[in-house]
Amino acid sequence: MKRRAVTSAMAWLLIIYILPLVGIIAYLSFGELHLGKRRAERARAMWPATARWLSDLKQSQHIFAHKNSDVARALFQLCEKRQGIAGVKGNQLQLLTSTEDTLKALVRDIQLARHNIEMVFYIWQPGGLADEVAESLMAAARRGVHCRLMLDSAGSVDFFRSTWPGMMRNAGIDIVESLKVSLLRVFLRRMDLRQHRKVVLIDNYVAYTGSMNMVDPRYFKQDAGVGQWVDLMARMEGPVATTMGIVYSCDWEIETGKRILPPPPDVNIMPFEQESGHTIQVIASGPGFPEDMIHQALLTAIYSAHEQLVMTTPYLVPSDDLLHAICTASLRGVDVSIIIPRYNDNLLVRWASRAFFSELLEAGVKIYQFEGGLLHTKSVLVDGQLSLVGTVNLDMRSLWLNFEITLVIDDDGFGSDLSRVQDDYIARSTLVDRIRWENRSWWRRVVERLFYFFSPLL
């Protein structure tokens, strides 16, 4: 009943025509974006209280940024217009490129927590350093810290089958299995709609987000043949934790029906002056949040590029609009690079993404295939100034379906840090040669086009 891209509609119609019974069942299960009646009602009911909270937050004018760089201005204006809140300034921001460093830093912050800890992850895989995080979280709960943990039912299936949920609940941790998967719910809610955010909030002041699930790469998907996963996380201190807290509270209320709006911001929430702090905007996407927000943000960022555009993603299945924007940027003289893993854990995406290579290469886009494992980092850097880091892949699922979160940072210092990380990825990658690519075997071309047919549904 809702207007969708013609390619997506035609793909569904053809599937239903070729396989009528299977196609109809698949469409009812995965074709429409429905959150479920109860969750949809909660999403509608939460907004009046959330709007009042945002209105109160706006009284703290000193935390909001009113000026942006030329390259970031359009994107920050879009976010403020659609989300009702401007970017916040005075944040301390640190990039963490090692999973071991990230998990050890997280354990230290949990040990220092005094009031509350909130977490949401798509995947929590027991084993290795992830167990140390679990132990520290239980210790925090036992000493009186209010701990809430929300994990996606499908992504964290191994966790929920282990003994950890029982031990954590016994320690006093509130655990929620988000978007439960079962045959009984298949026609009540879209089953492939997932909680894909990765967020940690500590004492409404320290925050983490990025591409990393709660896993130790040494113990995760070792038999997939793609190597260890390579991720990027951001650790933040400052008012951005407050804006991320409102996203978490909305997710919690949609899933449980319980309201946990974060407390009003402390007057001393911004210890870092504007000269030494970062300006950050938080984009939350998914059902119940501004529709098409992340897609519009990516398009705005790409069209803002004048000199250089570097993108990293594990899954490259862009919309036609995004593909056109990327190619147009290259054709108008922007130095465009896309870094993807050479080996991917998703067979459909692996082949479907290659169907876009020819058009990108013809436009002059440089495509790098990362050789050092499964590059899972999701990042965009525009002209060394505007950065996007978070959980969003360049595929249809992240753009229009899942619950995702992205940080938008307007700061050349952070841009330099992100550029060094991306340069390291490029140094460990192989550049796709256009001539060799055009001479690939015919059977590969056929397979690419067959999987490309399903790209609107991936």
TANORTA-V494243 format. One record per residue. N is the residue number from 1. RES is the residue in one letter. SS is DSSP state (h for helix, s for strand, l for the rest). PSI is psi in radians with two decimals (NA if undefined). BURIAL is 1 if it has 24 or more other ideal C-beta (glycine too) atoms within 12 Angstrom, else 0. Layout:
# TANORTA-V494243
n=N res=RES ss=SS psi=PSI burial=BURIAL
n=N res=RES ss=SS psi=PSI burial=BURIAL
This chain:
# TANORTA-V494243
n=1 res=M ss=l psi=-0.20 burial=0
n=2 res=K ss=l psi=2.44 burial=0
n=3 res=R ss=l psi=2.23 burial=0
n=4 res=R ss=l psi=2.96 burial=0
n=5 res=A ss=l psi=2.45 burial=0
n=6 res=V ss=h psi=-0.68 burial=0
n=7 res=T ss=h psi=-0.70 burial=0
n=8 res=S ss=h psi=-0.80 burial=1
n=9 res=A ss=h psi=-0.75 burial=0
n=10 res=M ss=h psi=-0.66 burial=0
n=11 res=A ss=h psi=-0.77 burial=1
n=12 res=W ss=h psi=-0.75 burial=1
n=13 res=L ss=h psi=-0.69 burial=0
n=14 res=L ss=h psi=-0.69 burial=0
n=15 res=I ss=h psi=-0.77 burial=1
n=16 res=I ss=h psi=-0.63 burial=0
n=17 res=Y ss=h psi=-0.74 burial=0
n=18 res=I ss=h psi=-0.74 burial=0
n=19 res=L ss=l psi=1.37 burial=0
n=20 res=P ss=h psi=-0.94 burial=0
n=21 res=L ss=h psi=-0.89 burial=0
n=22 res=V ss=h psi=-0.72 burial=0
n=23 res=G ss=h psi=-0.74 burial=0
n=24 res=I ss=h psi=-0.76 burial=0
n=25 res=I ss=h psi=-0.76 burial=0
n=26 res=A ss=h psi=-0.71 burial=1
n=27 res=Y ss=h psi=-0.77 burial=1
n=28 res=L ss=h psi=-0.51 burial=0
n=29 res=S ss=h psi=-0.67 burial=1
n=30 res=F ss=h psi=-0.10 burial=1
n=31 res=G ss=l psi=-0.63 burial=1
n=32 res=E ss=l psi=2.57 burial=1
n=33 res=L ss=l psi=1.57 burial=1
n=34 res=H ss=l psi=2.27 burial=1
n=35 res=L ss=l psi=-0.27 burial=1
n=36 res=G ss=l psi=2.48 burial=1
n=37 res=K ss=h psi=-0.82 burial=0
n=38 res=R ss=h psi=-0.79 burial=0
n=39 res=R ss=h psi=-0.66 burial=1
n=40 res=A ss=h psi=-0.70 burial=0
n=41 res=E ss=h psi=-0.70 burial=0
n=42 res=R ss=h psi=-0.69 burial=1
n=43 res=A ss=h psi=-0.71 burial=1
n=44 res=R ss=h psi=-0.68 burial=0
n=45 res=A ss=h psi=-0.43 burial=0
n=46 res=M ss=h psi=-0.35 burial=1
n=47 res=W ss=h psi=-0.64 burial=1
n=48 res=P ss=h psi=-0.81 burial=0
n=49 res=A ss=h psi=-0.68 burial=0
n=50 res=T ss=h psi=-0.71 burial=1
n=51 res=A ss=h psi=-0.68 burial=0
n=52 res=R ss=h psi=-0.71 burial=0
n=53 res=W ss=h psi=-0.76 burial=1
n=54 res=L ss=h psi=-0.66 burial=1
n=55 res=S ss=h psi=-0.72 burial=0
n=56 res=D ss=h psi=-0.68 burial=0
n=57 res=L ss=h psi=-0.61 burial=1
n=58 res=K ss=l psi=-0.28 burial=0
n=59 res=Q ss=l psi=-0.39 burial=0
n=60 res=S ss=l psi=1.20 burial=1
n=61 res=Q ss=h psi=-0.46 burial=0
n=62 res=H ss=h psi=-0.27 burial=1
n=63 res=I ss=h psi=-0.15 burial=1
n=64 res=F ss=s psi=2.47 burial=1
n=65 res=A ss=l psi=2.30 burial=1
n=66 res=H ss=l psi=-0.06 burial=0
n=67 res=K ss=l psi=2.48 burial=0
n=68 res=N ss=l psi=2.82 burial=1
n=69 res=S ss=l psi=2.86 burial=1
n=70 res=D ss=h psi=-0.72 burial=0
n=71 res=V ss=h psi=-0.45 burial=1
n=72 res=A ss=h psi=-0.24 burial=1
n=73 res=R ss=h psi=-0.82 burial=1
n=74 res=A ss=h psi=-0.72 burial=1
n=75 res=L ss=h psi=-0.73 burial=1
n=76 res=F ss=h psi=-0.60 burial=1
n=77 res=Q ss=h psi=-0.73 burial=1
n=78 res=L ss=h psi=-0.83 burial=1
n=79 res=C ss=h psi=-0.75 burial=1
n=80 res=E ss=h psi=-0.71 burial=1
n=81 res=K ss=h psi=-0.74 burial=0
n=82 res=R ss=h psi=-0.53 burial=1
n=83 res=Q ss=h psi=-0.18 burial=1
n=84 res=G ss=l psi=0.24 burial=0
n=85 res=I ss=l psi=2.43 burial=1
n=86 res=A ss=l psi=2.98 burial=1
n=87 res=G ss=l psi=2.66 burial=1
n=88 res=V ss=s psi=2.56 burial=1
n=89 res=K ss=s psi=3.06 burial=1
n=90 res=G ss=s psi=0.53 burial=1
n=91 res=N ss=s psi=2.52 burial=1
n=92 res=Q ss=s psi=2.37 burial=1
n=93 res=L ss=s psi=2.27 burial=1
n=94 res=Q ss=s psi=2.30 burial=1
n=95 res=L ss=s psi=2.33 burial=1
n=96 res=L ss=s psi=2.02 burial=1
n=97 res=T ss=l psi=-0.13 burial=1
n=98 res=S ss=l psi=2.28 burial=0
n=99 res=T ss=h psi=-0.69 burial=1
n=100 res=E ss=h psi=-0.79 burial=1
n=101 res=D ss=h psi=-0.70 burial=0
n=102 res=T ss=h psi=-0.85 burial=1
n=103 res=L ss=h psi=-0.63 burial=1
n=104 res=K ss=h psi=-0.68 burial=0
n=105 res=A ss=h psi=-0.68 burial=1
n=106 res=L ss=h psi=-0.73 burial=1
n=107 res=V ss=h psi=-0.74 burial=1
n=108 res=R ss=h psi=-0.75 burial=0
n=109 res=D ss=h psi=-0.65 burial=1
n=110 res=I ss=h psi=-0.69 burial=1
n=111 res=Q ss=h psi=-0.44 burial=0
n=112 res=L ss=h psi=-0.11 burial=0
n=113 res=A ss=l psi=2.50 burial=1
n=114 res=R ss=l psi=-0.44 burial=0
n=115 res=H ss=l psi=-1.00 burial=0
n=116 res=N ss=s psi=2.61 burial=1
n=117 res=I ss=s psi=2.21 burial=1
n=118 res=E ss=s psi=2.37 burial=1
n=119 res=M ss=s psi=2.54 burial=1
n=120 res=V ss=s psi=2.30 burial=1
n=121 res=F ss=s psi=2.61 burial=1
n=122 res=Y ss=l psi=-0.81 burial=1
n=123 res=I ss=l psi=2.27 burial=1
n=124 res=W ss=s psi=1.92 burial=1
n=125 res=Q ss=l psi=2.00 burial=1
n=126 res=P ss=l psi=2.60 burial=1
n=127 res=G ss=l psi=2.48 burial=1
n=128 res=G ss=l psi=-2.39 burial=0
n=129 res=L ss=h psi=-0.39 burial=1
n=130 res=A ss=h psi=-0.57 burial=1
n=131 res=D ss=h psi=-0.56 burial=1
n=132 res=E ss=h psi=-0.65 burial=1
n=133 res=V ss=h psi=-0.76 burial=1
n=134 res=A ss=h psi=-0.75 burial=1
n=135 res=E ss=h psi=-0.76 burial=1
n=136 res=S ss=h psi=-0.59 burial=1
n=137 res=L ss=h psi=-0.72 burial=1
n=138 res=M ss=h psi=-0.67 burial=1
n=139 res=A ss=h psi=-0.67 burial=1
n=140 res=A ss=h psi=-0.75 burial=1
n=141 res=A ss=h psi=-0.69 burial=1
n=142 res=R ss=h psi=-0.49 burial=0
n=143 res=R ss=l psi=0.17 burial=0
n=144 res=G ss=l psi=0.04 burial=0
n=145 res=V ss=l psi=2.30 burial=1
n=146 res=H ss=s psi=1.97 burial=1
n=147 res=C ss=s psi=2.25 burial=1
n=148 res=R ss=s psi=2.35 burial=1
n=149 res=L ss=s psi=2.11 burial=1
n=150 res=M ss=s psi=2.13 burial=1
n=151 res=L ss=s psi=2.48 burial=1
n=152 res=D ss=s psi=2.38 burial=1
n=153 res=S ss=l psi=-0.74 burial=1
n=154 res=A ss=l psi=-0.79 burial=1
n=155 res=G ss=l psi=-0.55 burial=1
n=156 res=S ss=l psi=0.55 burial=1
n=157 res=V ss=h psi=-0.67 burial=0
n=158 res=D ss=h psi=-0.64 burial=1
n=159 res=F ss=h psi=-0.82 burial=1
n=160 res=F ss=h psi=-0.30 burial=1
n=161 res=R ss=l psi=-0.10 burial=0
n=162 res=S ss=l psi=-3.07 burial=0
n=163 res=T ss=l psi=-0.12 burial=0
n=164 res=W ss=h psi=-0.77 burial=1
n=165 res=P ss=h psi=-0.75 burial=1
n=166 res=G ss=h psi=-0.76 burial=0
n=167 res=M ss=h psi=-0.71 burial=0
n=168 res=M ss=h psi=-0.75 burial=1
n=169 res=R ss=h psi=-0.66 burial=0
n=170 res=N ss=h psi=-0.49 burial=0
n=171 res=A ss=h psi=-0.17 burial=1
n=172 res=G ss=l psi=0.21 burial=0
n=173 res=I ss=l psi=2.31 burial=1
n=174 res=D ss=s psi=2.04 burial=1
n=175 res=I ss=s psi=2.27 burial=1
n=176 res=V ss=s psi=2.25 burial=1
n=177 res=E ss=s psi=1.81 burial=1
n=178 res=S ss=s psi=2.40 burial=1
n=179 res=L ss=l psi=1.06 burial=1
n=180 res=K ss=l psi=2.47 burial=1
n=181 res=V ss=l psi=2.20 burial=1
n=182 res=S ss=l psi=2.70 burial=0
n=183 res=L ss=h psi=-0.50 burial=0
n=184 res=L ss=h psi=-0.41 burial=0
n=185 res=R ss=h psi=0.03 burial=0
n=186 res=V ss=l psi=-0.57 burial=0
n=187 res=F ss=l psi=0.01 burial=0
n=188 res=L ss=l psi=-0.38 burial=0
n=189 res=R ss=l psi=2.59 burial=1
n=190 res=R ss=l psi=2.10 burial=1
n=191 res=M ss=l psi=-0.46 burial=1
n=192 res=D ss=l psi=0.14 burial=1
n=193 res=L ss=l psi=2.06 burial=1
n=194 res=R ss=l psi=2.69 burial=1
n=195 res=Q ss=s psi=1.73 burial=1
n=196 res=H ss=l psi=0.06 burial=1
n=197 res=R ss=l psi=2.69 burial=1
n=198 res=K ss=l psi=1.82 burial=1
n=199 res=V ss=s psi=2.43 burial=1
n=200 res=V ss=s psi=2.29 burial=1
n=201 res=L ss=s psi=2.28 burial=1
n=202 res=I ss=s psi=2.09 burial=1
n=203 res=D ss=l psi=0.52 burial=1
n=204 res=N ss=l psi=0.45 burial=1
n=205 res=Y ss=l psi=-0.72 burial=1
n=206 res=V ss=s psi=2.36 burial=1
n=207 res=A ss=s psi=2.58 burial=1
n=208 res=Y ss=s psi=2.51 burial=1
n=209 res=T ss=s psi=2.90 burial=1
n=210 res=G ss=s psi=-2.68 burial=1
n=211 res=S ss=l psi=-0.16 burial=1
n=212 res=M ss=l psi=2.22 burial=1
n=213 res=N ss=l psi=2.96 burial=1
n=214 res=M ss=s psi=1.33 burial=1
n=215 res=V ss=l psi=2.66 burial=1
n=216 res=D ss=l psi=2.00 burial=1
n=217 res=P ss=h psi=-0.44 burial=1
n=218 res=R ss=h psi=-0.30 burial=0
n=219 res=Y ss=h psi=0.15 burial=1
n=220 res=F ss=l psi=2.13 burial=1
n=221 res=K ss=l psi=0.84 burial=1
n=222 res=Q ss=l psi=-0.35 burial=0
n=223 res=D ss=l psi=0.16 burial=0
n=224 res=A ss=l psi=-0.25 burial=0
n=225 res=G ss=l psi=0.37 burial=0
n=226 res=V ss=l psi=0.01 burial=1
n=227 res=G ss=l psi=-3.13 burial=1
n=228 res=Q ss=l psi=2.59 burial=1
n=229 res=W ss=s psi=2.45 burial=1
n=230 res=V ss=s psi=2.12 burial=1
n=231 res=D ss=l psi=2.96 burial=1
n=232 res=L ss=l psi=2.27 burial=1
n=233 res=M ss=s psi=2.67 burial=1
n=234 res=A ss=s psi=2.27 burial=1
n=235 res=R ss=s psi=2.25 burial=1
n=236 res=M ss=s psi=2.62 burial=1
n=237 res=E ss=s psi=2.38 burial=1
n=238 res=G ss=l psi=-2.90 burial=1
n=239 res=P ss=l psi=-0.29 burial=1
n=240 res=V ss=h psi=-0.48 burial=1
n=241 res=A ss=h psi=-0.57 burial=1
n=242 res=T ss=h psi=-0.78 burial=1
n=243 res=T ss=h psi=-0.59 burial=1
n=244 res=M ss=h psi=-0.53 burial=1
n=245 res=G ss=h psi=-0.59 burial=1
n=246 res=I ss=h psi=-0.59 burial=1
n=247 res=V ss=h psi=-0.79 burial=1
n=248 res=Y ss=h psi=-0.74 burial=1
n=249 res=S ss=h psi=-0.63 burial=1
n=250 res=C ss=h psi=-0.78 burial=1
n=251 res=D ss=h psi=-0.74 burial=1
n=252 res=W ss=h psi=-0.73 burial=1
n=253 res=E ss=h psi=-0.68 burial=1
n=254 res=I ss=h psi=-0.67 burial=1
n=255 res=E ss=h psi=-0.66 burial=1
n=256 res=T ss=h psi=-0.35 burial=0
n=257 res=G ss=l psi=0.00 burial=0
n=258 res=K ss=l psi=2.39 burial=0
n=259 res=R ss=l psi=2.21 burial=0
n=260 res=I ss=l psi=0.85 burial=1
n=261 res=L ss=l psi=2.35 burial=1
n=262 res=P ss=l psi=2.73 burial=1
n=263 res=P ss=l psi=2.81 burial=0
n=264 res=P ss=l psi=2.60 burial=0
n=265 res=P ss=l psi=2.48 burial=1
n=266 res=D ss=l psi=2.53 burial=0
n=267 res=V ss=l psi=-0.37 burial=0
n=268 res=N ss=l psi=0.47 burial=0
n=269 res=I ss=l psi=-0.29 burial=1
n=270 res=M ss=l psi=1.43 burial=1
n=271 res=P ss=l psi=-0.26 burial=0
n=272 res=F ss=l psi=2.11 burial=1
n=273 res=E ss=l psi=2.82 burial=0
n=274 res=Q ss=l psi=-0.59 burial=1
n=275 res=E ss=l psi=-0.50 burial=0
n=276 res=S ss=l psi=0.09 burial=0
n=277 res=G ss=l psi=2.89 burial=1
n=278 res=H ss=s psi=2.54 burial=1
n=279 res=T ss=s psi=2.17 burial=1
n=280 res=I ss=s psi=2.37 burial=1
n=281 res=Q ss=s psi=2.44 burial=1
n=282 res=V ss=s psi=2.20 burial=1
n=283 res=I ss=s psi=2.14 burial=1
n=284 res=A ss=s psi=2.31 burial=1
n=285 res=S ss=s psi=2.82 burial=1
n=286 res=G ss=l psi=2.98 burial=1
n=287 res=P ss=l psi=2.35 burial=1
n=288 res=G ss=l psi=-0.20 burial=1
n=289 res=F ss=l psi=2.89 burial=1
n=290 res=P ss=l psi=2.18 burial=1
n=291 res=E ss=l psi=2.42 burial=0
n=292 res=D ss=l psi=0.31 burial=1
n=293 res=M ss=h psi=-0.86 burial=1
n=294 res=I ss=h psi=-0.60 burial=1
n=295 res=H ss=h psi=-0.79 burial=1
n=296 res=Q ss=h psi=-0.66 burial=1
n=297 res=A ss=h psi=-0.77 burial=1
n=298 res=L ss=h psi=-0.74 burial=1
n=299 res=L ss=h psi=-0.76 burial=1
n=300 res=T ss=h psi=-0.74 burial=1
n=301 res=A ss=h psi=-0.77 burial=1
n=302 res=I ss=h psi=-0.76 burial=1
n=303 res=Y ss=h psi=-0.24 burial=1
n=304 res=S ss=h psi=-0.23 burial=1
n=305 res=A ss=l psi=2.36 burial=1
n=306 res=H ss=l psi=-0.50 burial=0
n=307 res=E ss=l psi=-0.84 burial=0
n=308 res=Q ss=s psi=2.48 burial=1
n=309 res=L ss=s psi=2.11 burial=1
n=310 res=V ss=s psi=2.24 burial=1
n=311 res=M ss=s psi=2.41 burial=1
n=312 res=T ss=s psi=2.38 burial=1
n=313 res=T ss=l psi=2.47 burial=1
n=314 res=P ss=l psi=-0.43 burial=1
n=315 res=Y ss=l psi=1.96 burial=1
n=316 res=L ss=s psi=1.59 burial=1
n=317 res=V ss=l psi=1.25 burial=1
n=318 res=P ss=l psi=2.76 burial=1
n=319 res=S ss=l psi=2.88 burial=1
n=320 res=D ss=h psi=-0.66 burial=0
n=321 res=D ss=h psi=-0.76 burial=1
n=322 res=L ss=h psi=-0.75 burial=1
n=323 res=L ss=h psi=-0.76 burial=1
n=324 res=H ss=h psi=-0.73 burial=0
n=325 res=A ss=h psi=-0.74 burial=1
n=326 res=I ss=h psi=-0.81 burial=1
n=327 res=C ss=h psi=-0.70 burial=1
n=328 res=T ss=h psi=-0.72 burial=1
n=329 res=A ss=h psi=-0.79 burial=1
n=330 res=S ss=h psi=-0.74 burial=1
n=331 res=L ss=h psi=-0.42 burial=0
n=332 res=R ss=l psi=0.21 burial=0
n=333 res=G ss=l psi=0.01 burial=0
n=334 res=V ss=l psi=2.40 burial=1
n=335 res=D ss=s psi=1.81 burial=0
n=336 res=V ss=s psi=2.24 burial=1
n=337 res=S ss=s psi=2.42 burial=1
n=338 res=I ss=s psi=2.24 burial=1
n=339 res=I ss=s psi=2.14 burial=1
n=340 res=I ss=s psi=2.78 burial=1
n=341 res=P ss=s psi=2.52 burial=1
n=342 res=R ss=l psi=-0.68 burial=1
n=343 res=Y ss=l psi=2.31 burial=1
n=344 res=N ss=l psi=2.56 burial=1
n=345 res=D ss=l psi=-0.10 burial=1
n=346 res=N ss=l psi=1.90 burial=1
n=347 res=L ss=h psi=-0.75 burial=0
n=348 res=L ss=h psi=-0.84 burial=1
n=349 res=V ss=h psi=-0.64 burial=1
n=350 res=R ss=h psi=-0.80 burial=1
n=351 res=W ss=h psi=-0.68 burial=1
n=352 res=A ss=h psi=-0.66 burial=1
n=353 res=S ss=h psi=-0.57 burial=1
n=354 res=R ss=h psi=-0.32 burial=1
n=355 res=A ss=l psi=-0.28 burial=1
n=356 res=F ss=l psi=-0.20 burial=1
n=357 res=F ss=h psi=-0.81 burial=1
n=358 res=S ss=h psi=-0.81 burial=1
n=359 res=E ss=h psi=-0.72 burial=1
n=360 res=L ss=h psi=-0.81 burial=1
n=361 res=L ss=h psi=-0.68 burial=1
n=362 res=E ss=h psi=-0.57 burial=0
n=363 res=A ss=l psi=-0.10 burial=1
n=364 res=G ss=l psi=0.16 burial=0
n=365 res=V ss=l psi=2.36 burial=1
n=366 res=K ss=s psi=2.19 burial=1
n=367 res=I ss=s psi=2.12 burial=1
n=368 res=Y ss=s psi=2.32 burial=1
n=369 res=Q ss=s psi=1.99 burial=1
n=370 res=F ss=s psi=2.28 burial=1
n=371 res=E ss=l psi=-0.11 burial=0
n=372 res=G ss=l psi=0.44 burial=1
n=373 res=G ss=l psi=-2.92 burial=1
n=374 res=L ss=s psi=1.79 burial=1
n=375 res=L ss=s psi=1.91 burial=1
n=376 res=H ss=l psi=-0.01 burial=1
n=377 res=T ss=l psi=2.38 burial=1
n=378 res=K ss=l psi=1.93 burial=1
n=379 res=S ss=s psi=2.68 burial=1
n=380 res=V ss=s psi=2.31 burial=1
n=381 res=L ss=s psi=2.16 burial=1
n=382 res=V ss=s psi=2.06 burial=1
n=383 res=D ss=l psi=0.51 burial=1
n=384 res=G ss=l psi=0.10 burial=1
n=385 res=Q ss=l psi=-0.78 burial=1
n=386 res=L ss=s psi=2.13 burial=1
n=387 res=S ss=s psi=2.49 burial=1
n=388 res=L ss=s psi=2.14 burial=1
n=389 res=V ss=s psi=2.35 burial=1
n=390 res=G ss=s psi=-2.41 burial=1
n=391 res=T ss=l psi=0.03 burial=1
n=392 res=V ss=l psi=2.12 burial=1
n=393 res=N ss=l psi=2.78 burial=1
n=394 res=L ss=s psi=1.11 burial=1
n=395 res=D ss=l psi=2.95 burial=1
n=396 res=M ss=h psi=-0.60 burial=1
n=397 res=R ss=h psi=-0.79 burial=1
n=398 res=S ss=h psi=-0.64 burial=1
n=399 res=L ss=h psi=-0.60 burial=1
n=400 res=W ss=h psi=-0.04 burial=1
n=401 res=L ss=l psi=-1.12 burial=1
n=402 res=N ss=l psi=2.86 burial=1
n=403 res=F ss=s psi=2.04 burial=1
n=404 res=E ss=s psi=2.90 burial=1
n=405 res=I ss=s psi=2.46 burial=1
n=406 res=T ss=s psi=2.41 burial=1
n=407 res=L ss=s psi=2.37 burial=1
n=408 res=V ss=s psi=2.07 burial=1
n=409 res=I ss=s psi=2.19 burial=1
n=410 res=D ss=s psi=1.58 burial=1
n=411 res=D ss=l psi=2.17 burial=1
n=412 res=D ss=h psi=-0.45 burial=0
n=413 res=G ss=h psi=-0.80 burial=0
n=414 res=F ss=h psi=-0.63 burial=1
n=415 res=G ss=h psi=-0.65 burial=1
n=416 res=S ss=h psi=-0.71 burial=0
n=417 res=D ss=h psi=-0.80 burial=1
n=418 res=L ss=h psi=-0.64 burial=1
n=419 res=S ss=h psi=-0.69 burial=1
n=420 res=R ss=h psi=-0.67 burial=0
n=421 res=V ss=h psi=-0.80 burial=1
n=422 res=Q ss=h psi=-0.65 burial=1
n=423 res=D ss=h psi=-0.65 burial=0
n=424 res=D ss=h psi=-0.70 burial=1
n=425 res=Y ss=h psi=-0.78 burial=1
n=426 res=I ss=h psi=-0.67 burial=1
n=427 res=A ss=h psi=-0.42 burial=0
n=428 res=R ss=l psi=0.37 burial=0
n=429 res=S ss=s psi=2.91 burial=1
n=430 res=T ss=s psi=2.27 burial=0
n=431 res=L ss=s psi=2.28 burial=1
n=432 res=V ss=l psi=2.12 burial=1
n=433 res=D ss=l psi=2.20 burial=0
n=434 res=R ss=h psi=-0.74 burial=0
n=435 res=I ss=h psi=-0.80 burial=0
n=436 res=R ss=h psi=-0.64 burial=0
n=437 res=W ss=h psi=-0.73 burial=1
n=438 res=E ss=h psi=-0.32 burial=0
n=439 res=N ss=l psi=0.24 burial=0
n=440 res=R ss=l psi=2.83 burial=0
n=441 res=S ss=l psi=2.71 burial=0
n=442 res=W ss=h psi=-0.60 burial=0
n=443 res=W ss=h psi=-0.54 burial=0
n=444 res=R ss=h psi=-0.70 burial=0
n=445 res=R ss=h psi=-0.70 burial=0
n=446 res=V ss=h psi=-0.81 burial=0
n=447 res=V ss=h psi=-0.73 burial=0
n=448 res=E ss=h psi=-0.77 burial=1
n=449 res=R ss=h psi=-0.60 burial=0
n=450 res=L ss=h psi=-0.79 burial=0
n=451 res=F ss=h psi=-0.53 burial=1
n=452 res=Y ss=h psi=-0.56 burial=1
n=453 res=F ss=l psi=-0.59 burial=1
n=454 res=F ss=l psi=0.03 burial=1
n=455 res=S ss=h psi=-0.60 burial=1
n=456 res=P ss=h psi=-0.28 burial=1
n=457 res=L ss=h psi=-0.14 burial=1
n=458 res=L ss=l psi=NA burial=1
